[in-house]
């Protein structure tokens, strides 16, 4: 099950079937997108491109820093990351 779906399910069960404080603490401690995990970008300029997680933002945990490796057609790409501000 994808990480966002797990988090959504835990939040839905929080307070009803699971202790809310425990769920909040668990979600706060678990890295949603661990460094090194392969991801497919959804939305925006790089929609459907493949990449690898290289970092995370403490303020936006659901939006990891991704290094793009492959374009939409799954062919290796040389993205111009420095000019776009994407790492």
N, C-alpha and C positions, 0 to 999 in steps of 0.2 A: 504494500500500500504506500503511495507517495506521502512524503512528509507533511505537506499541507493538509492532506485528508486526515492523517492521524491527529494532527493538532486540532483540526476542526471537530473531530469526533470526541477528543478528550474535553474540549471546551463545552461541547453539547452535554456531555455526561457530568460535567463539573457542577457540584451542588445538588445533583439529583441522585446519582449513583456513586459518585466519587467525591472525596473531600476537596472543596474548592481551593483551599490554601495549599494542599499537597499538589494538585494539578498545576497551579500557578508556579509553585517552586520548581516542579519537575520541568515544565516548559522553559522556565527561566535558566535552567542549568544545562539543558540539552542543546547541542549545536544543531540547528535545523538543517544546515547545509555544510557538512564537514569539508574542510580543505581536502582537495584531491578527488572529490566526487564529480563524475561526469554529469552534465546537465544539458537540457535543450531549452534555449531561450524562448519565451512565449511573449509575443507582442512587440510592438515598436519596430525600429529600423532593423534589428537583428533577429526578427521572428523566425523560429525554426532552425536557427544556427546552433551548432554543437560547441560546447566548451567545457572547461574544467573550473571548479571553484578554487580561487586562490586566496580568498579572504572573506571576512564578514564585517558587517557594520553593527555595532551595539544598538544603534538607534533604529535601524531598519533590518531586523533579524530575518525577515522573509525575503530580502533582496540581497543575495550574496554578491560579492565581487567576482566576476567571471572572466577568464581569459578565453576568448573565442579561438577555436581551432579549425572548425569546418563550417562552410557555408550551407545554405539551404539544400543544395544539391549533394551534400555529403562529400564534396571535394575540398581538399585542403586549401585554405585561403590565406592570403597575406592581408590581414585587416590593418587599416591605418588607425591604430588605437590611440596614439599620442595626440593626434589632432582632435579626436572626438571626445577625449576625456574618459574613455572606457579603458579599464585595465584588464 
